[in-house]
């Protein structure tokens, strides 16, 4: 039994989905603007390589495969994967514990290539 107070659904007025979406969009735009163009291009290419392999992958796999180095800030992964998904190169495949040691196995999104990358 959890010792935390549990609510079966959000309390009306406590969550503003529109404000959350605006905050996410603004944060992703700031992260993208702070990303070096050479890293963004290399990341797009690395995502394409993994997408063509037809396997489920996460950001850590791009590094483990030697396709790219870490970005200057972890928030720069989001815009890179978001752009690839928006372009139709990848699609969300679920979540899994992160393989990155620095995040202590927190959940992260996994991806797979679409038919467009085959």
GUMI-280903 format. One record per residue (C-alpha): residue in three letters; x, y, z. Coordinates in steps of 0.2 Angstrom, whole numbers, plus 5000, padded with zeros to 4 digits. Example, Ala and Ser with C-alpha at 12.3 -4.5 7.8 and 13.67 -1.06 7.14 Angstrom:
rest: ALA | xx: 5062 | yy: 4978 | zz: 5039
rest: SER | xx: 5068 | yy: 4995 | zz: 5036
***
This chain:
rest: UNK | xx: 5000 | yy: 5000 | zz: 5000
rest: UNK | xx: 5007 | yy: 5017 | zz: 4995
rest: UNK | xx: 5009 | yy: 5030 | zz: 5008
rest: UNK | xx: 5006 | yy: 5044 | zz: 4995
rest: UNK | xx: 4990 | yy: 5053 | zz: 4993
rest: UNK | xx: 4982 | yy: 5045 | zz: 4978
rest: UNK | xx: 4969 | yy: 5053 | zz: 4967
rest: UNK | xx: 4959 | yy: 5043 | zz: 4954
rest: UNK | xx: 4960 | yy: 5057 | zz: 4942
rest: UNK | xx: 4967 | yy: 5074 | zz: 4940
rest: UNK | xx: 4958 | yy: 5087 | zz: 4952
rest: UNK | xx: 4949 | yy: 5100 | zz: 4941
rest: UNK | xx: 4959 | yy: 5116 | zz: 4939
rest: UNK | xx: 4976 | yy: 5108 | zz: 4944
rest: UNK | xx: 4981 | yy: 5103 | zz: 4926
rest: UNK | xx: 4981 | yy: 5115 | zz: 4911
rest: UNK | xx: 4984 | yy: 5104 | zz: 4896
rest: UNK | xx: 4986 | yy: 5119 | zz: 4884
rest: UNK | xx: 4998 | yy: 5127 | zz: 4896
rest: UNK | xx: 5008 | yy: 5111 | zz: 4897
rest: UNK | xx: 5009 | yy: 5109 | zz: 4878
rest: UNK | xx: 5014 | yy: 5127 | zz: 4876
rest: UNK | xx: 5028 | yy: 5125 | zz: 4889
rest: UNK | xx: 5034 | yy: 5109 | zz: 4880
rest: UNK | xx: 5034 | yy: 5118 | zz: 4863
rest: UNK | xx: 5044 | yy: 5133 | zz: 4870
rest: UNK | xx: 5056 | yy: 5122 | zz: 4879
rest: UNK | xx: 5060 | yy: 5111 | zz: 4864
rest: UNK | xx: 5062 | yy: 5127 | zz: 4854
rest: UNK | xx: 5075 | yy: 5133 | zz: 4866
rest: UNK | xx: 5084 | yy: 5117 | zz: 4866
rest: UNK | xx: 5084 | yy: 5116 | zz: 4847
rest: UNK | xx: 5091 | yy: 5134 | zz: 4846
rest: UNK | xx: 5105 | yy: 5130 | zz: 4858
rest: UNK | xx: 5110 | yy: 5115 | zz: 4848
rest: UNK | xx: 5126 | yy: 5116 | zz: 4837
rest: UNK | xx: 5121 | yy: 5113 | zz: 4819
rest: UNK | xx: 5134 | yy: 5100 | zz: 4816
rest: UNK | xx: 5128 | yy: 5090 | zz: 4831
rest: UNK | xx: 5110 | yy: 5091 | zz: 4825
rest: UNK | xx: 5115 | yy: 5085 | zz: 4807
rest: UNK | xx: 5125 | yy: 5071 | zz: 4814
rest: UNK | xx: 5111 | yy: 5066 | zz: 4826
rest: UNK | xx: 5098 | yy: 5066 | zz: 4812
rest: UNK | xx: 5110 | yy: 5055 | zz: 4801
rest: UNK | xx: 5113 | yy: 5043 | zz: 4816
rest: UNK | xx: 5094 | yy: 5042 | zz: 4819
rest: UNK | xx: 5092 | yy: 5037 | zz: 4801
rest: UNK | xx: 5105 | yy: 5024 | zz: 4802
rest: UNK | xx: 5096 | yy: 5016 | zz: 4817
rest: UNK | xx: 5079 | yy: 5018 | zz: 4809
rest: UNK | xx: 5085 | yy: 5008 | zz: 4794
rest: UNK | xx: 5091 | yy: 4994 | zz: 4804
rest: UNK | xx: 5073 | yy: 4990 | zz: 4809
rest: UNK | xx: 5077 | yy: 4988 | zz: 4828
rest: UNK | xx: 5069 | yy: 4997 | zz: 4842
rest: UNK | xx: 5082 | yy: 5010 | zz: 4849
rest: UNK | xx: 5084 | yy: 5024 | zz: 4861
rest: UNK | xx: 5096 | yy: 5039 | zz: 4861
rest: UNK | xx: 5109 | yy: 5029 | zz: 4871
rest: UNK | xx: 5110 | yy: 5016 | zz: 4857
rest: UNK | xx: 5116 | yy: 5030 | zz: 4845
rest: UNK | xx: 5131 | yy: 5033 | zz: 4857
rest: UNK | xx: 5134 | yy: 5015 | zz: 4860
rest: UNK | xx: 5135 | yy: 5011 | zz: 4841
rest: UNK | xx: 5148 | yy: 5025 | zz: 4839
rest: UNK | xx: 5136 | yy: 5035 | zz: 4828
rest: UNK | xx: 5137 | yy: 5051 | zz: 4838
rest: UNK | xx: 5143 | yy: 5059 | zz: 4854
rest: UNK | xx: 5133 | yy: 5066 | zz: 4868
rest: UNK | xx: 5125 | yy: 5083 | zz: 4865
rest: UNK | xx: 5131 | yy: 5098 | zz: 4875
rest: UNK | xx: 5115 | yy: 5096 | zz: 4885
rest: UNK | xx: 5103 | yy: 5081 | zz: 4887
rest: UNK | xx: 5088 | yy: 5092 | zz: 4883
rest: UNK | xx: 5095 | yy: 5092 | zz: 4865
rest: UNK | xx: 5090 | yy: 5074 | zz: 4862
rest: UNK | xx: 5071 | yy: 5079 | zz: 4862
rest: UNK | xx: 5071 | yy: 5091 | zz: 4847
rest: UNK | xx: 5081 | yy: 5079 | zz: 4837
rest: UNK | xx: 5070 | yy: 5064 | zz: 4839
rest: UNK | xx: 5055 | yy: 5075 | zz: 4838
rest: UNK | xx: 5060 | yy: 5082 | zz: 4821
rest: UNK | xx: 5064 | yy: 5064 | zz: 4815
rest: UNK | xx: 5047 | yy: 5058 | zz: 4821
rest: UNK | xx: 5038 | yy: 5073 | zz: 4813
rest: UNK | xx: 5047 | yy: 5070 | zz: 4796
rest: UNK | xx: 5040 | yy: 5052 | zz: 4797
rest: UNK | xx: 5057 | yy: 5043 | zz: 4799
rest: UNK | xx: 5054 | yy: 5036 | zz: 4816
rest: UNK | xx: 5039 | yy: 5032 | zz: 4827
rest: UNK | xx: 5037 | yy: 5029 | zz: 4845
rest: UNK | xx: 5039 | yy: 5011 | zz: 4850
rest: UNK | xx: 5036 | yy: 5012 | zz: 4869
rest: UNK | xx: 5047 | yy: 5016 | zz: 4884
rest: UNK | xx: 5061 | yy: 5007 | zz: 4892
rest: UNK | xx: 5073 | yy: 5010 | zz: 4906
rest: UNK | xx: 5087 | yy: 5021 | zz: 4899
rest: UNK | xx: 5104 | yy: 5013 | zz: 4895
rest: UNK | xx: 5113 | yy: 5029 | zz: 4900
rest: UNK | xx: 5122 | yy: 5027 | zz: 4917
rest: UNK | xx: 5119 | yy: 5046 | zz: 4921
rest: UNK | xx: 5100 | yy: 5044 | zz: 4922
rest: UNK | xx: 5099 | yy: 5029 | zz: 4934
rest: UNK | xx: 5088 | yy: 5019 | zz: 4922
rest: UNK | xx: 5074 | yy: 5031 | zz: 4922
rest: UNK | xx: 5061 | yy: 5028 | zz: 4908
rest: UNK | xx: 5064 | yy: 5035 | zz: 4891
rest: UNK | xx: 5055 | yy: 5033 | zz: 4874
rest: UNK | xx: 5060 | yy: 5020 | zz: 4862
rest: UNK | xx: 5059 | yy: 5022 | zz: 4843
rest: UNK | xx: 5059 | yy: 5012 | zz: 4827
rest: UNK | xx: 5060 | yy: 5016 | zz: 4809
rest: UNK | xx: 5045 | yy: 5018 | zz: 4799
rest: UNK | xx: 5042 | yy: 5011 | zz: 4782
rest: UNK | xx: 5048 | yy: 5027 | zz: 4775
rest: UNK | xx: 5066 | yy: 5023 | zz: 4781
rest: UNK | xx: 5066 | yy: 5005 | zz: 4775
***
